[in-house]
Amino acid sequence: MMKLFFSPGACSMASHIGLEECGEPYEEQPTLLGKGEHRTEAYLKINPRGKVPALQVDDGQILVENTAILTYLNRRYPAKKLMPSAPLDEARAISLMAWFSNTVHPAYTHTIRPERWVDGDECKASVKEKGTKTFWDGLSEIDSLLQGKQWIMGSEFSYVDGYALVFYGWGVRAGLQMTQLSAYTQWKDRMLARPKVRKILESEENVLVKR
């Protein structure tokens, strides 16, 4: 059985939703970032980079990074039809997830953790300000991608939608005016109407309560 190492509210929620929507059996392995569980000796044997998510597949091998995990699930279970099937459309979905990973996510990190990048209060404030603007620009682009569409890749739900939900939640957490992004907000409501998405959100919340 596959095992997912994740932290509630982190970007690993993308893979968590993806696995649940896929419908194949898997084991949840909470690894709380806030408690430093990603830096323990045991977890560093799973992922030496000390990050989540990490997916342990059936033979014990480990796969990391949302883009890779979700692409793997699509290739392993193509009958689930949770990514576009045409090669060019699939490549566009992977491209969008890569942009989430290399641009939108780091912008948020600059917003909430400026001390990772610079020292000094003035420098931190400048990095946070720029990070917030860049993050908002990313959210606004996601909003534009959703204009006139049911789901982010078109008329069909895909693994990419679960990834995009991460950033809406982070925008709320950062105190941004997310309701100004009307297409994104309406899409968020459609996401929350999906039973498997709600199950993951409740599961991650329960982990925090219990731990």
C-alpha positions as CSV (number, residue, x, y, z in Angstrom):
1,M,0.0,0.0,0.0
2,M,1.2,3.5,-0.8
3,K,2.0,5.8,2.2
4,L,1.8,9.6,2.1
5,F,3.9,11.7,4.4
6,F,2.2,15.1,4.8
7,S,1.8,18.0,7.1
8,P,-1.7,19.6,7.6
9,G,-2.2,22.8,5.7
10,A,1.1,22.5,3.8
11,C,1.5,22.1,0.1
12,S,1.4,18.3,0.6
13,M,-2.4,18.8,0.7
14,A,-2.2,18.7,-3.1
15,S,-1.0,15.1,-3.1
16,H,-3.3,14.2,-0.2
17,I,-6.3,15.4,-2.2
18,G,-4.9,13.7,-5.3
19,L,-4.6,10.3,-3.6
20,E,-8.1,10.5,-2.2
21,E,-9.6,11.5,-5.5
22,C,-7.7,8.7,-7.1
23,G,-9.5,6.2,-5.0
24,E,-6.7,3.8,-4.5
25,P,-5.8,2.5,-1.0
26,Y,-3.1,4.5,0.8
27,E,-1.9,5.1,4.4
28,E,-1.7,8.6,5.9
29,Q,1.5,9.4,7.8
30,P,1.3,12.9,9.4
31,T,4.6,14.7,9.6
32,L,4.0,18.0,11.3
33,L,6.3,20.8,10.1
34,G,5.3,23.0,13.1
35,K,6.7,20.4,15.5
36,G,9.9,19.8,13.5
37,E,8.9,16.2,12.6
38,H,10.3,16.8,9.1
39,R,13.8,17.2,10.5
40,T,13.9,14.0,12.6
41,E,16.5,11.4,11.8
42,A,13.7,9.0,10.9
43,Y,12.1,11.3,8.4
44,L,15.3,12.5,6.9
45,K,15.8,8.8,5.9
46,I,12.6,9.2,3.9
47,N,13.4,12.6,2.4
48,P,16.9,13.9,3.1
49,R,15.6,17.4,2.0
50,G,13.3,17.5,5.0
51,K,10.2,18.5,3.1
52,V,6.8,17.1,2.5
53,P,5.1,15.5,0.6
54,A,6.8,12.2,0.2
55,L,5.1,9.2,-1.2
56,Q,6.3,5.7,-0.4
57,V,5.1,3.4,-3.2
58,D,4.3,-0.3,-2.9
59,D,7.9,-1.5,-3.2
60,G,9.2,1.0,-0.7
61,Q,10.7,3.5,-3.1
62,I,10.2,7.2,-2.3
63,L,8.9,9.9,-4.6
64,V,8.9,13.6,-3.6
65,E,7.4,16.8,-4.9
66,N,3.8,17.3,-5.7
67,T,4.3,17.6,-9.4
68,A,6.1,14.3,-9.6
69,I,3.7,12.5,-7.3
70,L,0.6,13.7,-9.1
71,T,2.1,12.9,-12.5
72,Y,3.1,9.4,-11.2
73,L,-0.5,8.8,-10.0
74,N,-1.8,9.8,-13.4
75,R,0.6,7.5,-15.3
76,R,0.0,4.6,-12.8
77,Y,-3.8,4.9,-12.9
78,P,-4.7,6.4,-16.3
79,A,-8.2,4.9,-16.1
80,K,-9.0,7.4,-13.3
81,K,-8.8,10.2,-15.9
82,L,-7.6,12.8,-13.4
83,M,-5.3,14.5,-15.9
84,P,-5.8,15.5,-19.5
85,S,-5.1,12.5,-21.8
86,A,-3.8,14.3,-24.9
87,P,0.0,14.6,-24.7
88,L,0.1,18.4,-25.2
89,D,-2.7,19.0,-22.7
90,E,-1.0,16.7,-20.1
91,A,2.2,18.7,-20.6
92,R,0.3,21.9,-20.0
93,A,-1.1,20.5,-16.7
94,I,2.4,19.5,-15.6
95,S,3.7,23.0,-16.6
96,L,1.1,24.6,-14.5
97,M,1.9,22.5,-11.5
98,A,5.6,23.3,-12.0
99,W,4.7,27.0,-12.0
100,F,2.8,26.5,-8.7
101,S,5.9,24.9,-7.2
102,N,8.6,27.2,-8.5
103,T,6.8,30.6,-8.4
104,V,3.6,30.7,-6.4
105,H,4.8,28.7,-3.5
106,P,8.1,30.5,-3.0
107,A,6.3,33.9,-3.1
108,Y,4.2,32.8,-0.2
109,T,7.3,31.6,1.7
110,H,8.8,35.1,1.2
111,T,5.6,36.5,2.7
112,I,5.5,34.4,5.9
113,R,9.2,33.5,6.3
114,P,11.3,36.5,5.2
115,E,14.0,35.5,7.7
116,R,14.9,32.5,5.5
117,W,16.2,34.9,2.9
118,V,17.6,38.0,4.6
119,D,18.7,39.3,8.0
120,G,17.7,42.6,9.6
121,D,14.2,44.0,10.3
122,E,14.3,46.5,7.4
123,C,15.3,43.8,4.9
124,K,12.8,41.4,6.2
125,A,10.0,43.9,5.8
126,S,11.0,44.6,2.2
127,V,11.2,40.9,1.4
128,K,7.8,40.3,3.0
129,E,6.2,43.3,1.1
130,K,7.6,42.1,-2.3
131,G,6.7,38.5,-1.5
132,T,3.1,39.4,-0.7
133,K,2.8,41.3,-4.0
134,T,4.3,38.5,-6.0
135,F,2.1,36.0,-4.3
136,W,-1.0,38.1,-5.0
137,D,0.1,38.3,-8.6
138,G,0.2,34.5,-8.7
139,L,-3.3,34.2,-7.2
140,S,-4.6,36.7,-9.7
141,E,-3.2,34.7,-12.5
142,I,-4.9,31.6,-11.2
143,D,-8.1,33.6,-11.0
144,S,-7.7,34.6,-14.7
145,L,-7.0,30.9,-15.6
146,L,-10.3,30.0,-14.1
147,Q,-12.4,32.6,-15.9
148,G,-15.2,30.9,-17.8
149,K,-14.1,27.4,-16.7
150,Q,-15.5,24.8,-14.4
151,W,-12.1,23.5,-13.4
152,I,-8.6,24.8,-13.9
153,M,-7.8,22.6,-16.9
154,G,-11.3,23.0,-18.5
155,S,-14.5,21.1,-18.0
156,E,-13.0,18.1,-16.1
157,F,-11.6,18.0,-12.6
158,S,-7.9,17.1,-12.4
159,Y,-5.1,16.6,-10.0
160,V,-4.1,20.2,-10.8
161,D,-7.3,21.5,-9.0
162,G,-6.2,20.0,-5.7
163,Y,-2.9,21.8,-6.0
164,A,-4.5,25.1,-6.8
165,L,-6.7,24.8,-3.6
166,V,-3.5,25.0,-1.5
167,F,-2.9,28.6,-2.5
168,Y,-6.4,29.8,-1.9
169,G,-6.1,28.6,1.7
170,W,-2.8,30.3,2.1
171,G,-4.2,33.5,0.7
172,V,-6.9,33.4,3.4
173,R,-4.2,32.6,6.0
174,A,-2.2,35.6,4.9
175,G,-5.2,37.9,5.3
176,L,-5.5,38.7,1.6
177,Q,-8.9,39.8,0.2
178,M,-9.5,36.5,-1.6
179,T,-13.1,37.2,-2.4
180,Q,-11.9,39.9,-4.8
181,L,-10.8,37.0,-7.0
182,S,-14.3,36.0,-8.1
183,A,-13.6,33.1,-10.4
184,Y,-11.1,31.6,-8.0
185,T,-13.6,32.0,-5.1
186,Q,-16.5,30.4,-7.0
187,W,-14.2,27.5,-8.0
188,K,-13.1,27.2,-4.3
189,D,-16.8,26.7,-3.4
190,R,-17.1,24.0,-6.1
191,M,-14.0,22.3,-4.7
192,L,-15.4,22.3,-1.1
193,A,-18.6,20.7,-2.5
194,R,-16.6,17.6,-3.5
195,P,-16.9,15.0,-0.7
196,K,-13.3,13.7,-1.1
197,V,-11.9,17.2,-0.8
198,R,-13.9,17.9,2.3
199,K,-12.7,14.5,3.7
200,I,-9.1,15.6,3.3
201,L,-9.6,19.0,4.8
202,E,-11.4,17.4,7.8
203,S,-8.7,14.7,8.1
204,E,-5.9,17.3,8.2
205,E,-7.8,19.4,10.7
206,N,-8.3,16.4,12.9
207,V,-4.5,15.6,12.8
208,L,-3.8,19.1,14.2
209,V,-6.4,18.7,17.0
210,K,-5.0,15.3,18.1
211,R,-1.4,16.3,17.9
